[in-house]
Amino acid sequence: MSTEENIKKQIEDNKILLYMKGSPDKPQCGFSQRATQILMACGKEFSFVDILSNPDIRETLPTVSNWPTFPQLYIEGELIGGSDIMMDMYQSGELKTLIDAVEI
């Protein structure tokens, strides 16, 4: 399976998926830390991929998603965006509503 196919399968197989630097317990950048805090505040389990330990995914994902930066949040296969977009959506209540609608 190619890296691109692997990424597409990860996005398809995980209803809420965060590509990030590090892990939710040990984020390796401030943006990833903020993204995980926002998702935890929404109160639903989510999956993650550490792009630092997966350099092939780190290199390929921006091409697949047409989004150049990390973290990247996907909900039910759709790219939501990075931590700034997540924060705006969280503050407006839109992100929690979107996440609450996901059946895990």
N, C-alpha and C positions, 0 to 999 in steps of 0.2 A: 504494500500500500504506500502510495506516495505521501509526502508530508501534506500536500494540499488535500488529498483524499482523507487523511487522518484528521485534519482540522475540520473539514466538513462533517465527518462522522461525529466528532466530539460535540460540535454545535447542534447536530441533529439529536444526539443521544442524551443531552443534558438540558433540561428545561430552563434552568438559570445557570449560566456559565460565565465565569470571570477569568479572562486571561490577565495575569498580573505578574509583578515581580515579587517573588517570594511566595509565602503562604498566608492565609488569614491569621494564623498565630504569630507569624514572623514576616510581616511585609518588608520588602527591601527598598521601598521608596515611599515618599509621602503621599503620592497620588494613589498608589495601591493601598496604602493604609486607610486613606479616606474612603476609597471605594468599598473596602471590606467593612468598615464601620457603618457606612450607609446601608449596605445589604443586611448586616446583622440587626440594625435598628428596624428593618422592615419585617424581621421575625420569621423568615422562611429559609430553609436549608438551600444552599447553593453549592455548585461544584466550581472548582478552579483548576487552572493549569498554570504552573510556575514556568514562565518563559525563560527565566535565567538558567534553569536546569534542562531546558528544551530549546537549545539554540536554533535548531531547524525550524521549530514553530515560530520562534521570535523573528526569524528572518523571513518566513513565508507568509505569516498571517497578515501583515499590512497589505500585501498584494491581493490576498483572497478577500479581505474585508474592505479594501479601498479606504482604510483608516490608518494613518501613519504612527499613531502613538499608543502607549499602554498606560493604564489598563484598558481593556475592552470588555464591555458587558453585553451578553447576548441573553435575551429572554424569548423562549420558544422559537429559536432559530433566527431571531431578528436582532441585528446590531442596534443597541441603544446608544452607545457612545462611551466616552471616558468619564473620569471622575468629576469634571466640571459640569457636564451634562447631567450626570447622576445627581449631583448636589442640587442643581436647579430643579430637577424633576422631584427630588425628595422634598425639598422645601415647599413646593407647590402641592404636594400630596399625590402627584401623578405617578411617581415611581411605586409607592406603596400600593396604590390601586391596581397598577399593572401586575405587580408581584402577587398581590392577594388573589388575582384572577387565575394564576397558574395552579393547576392541579398536579401535585407531586405524588 
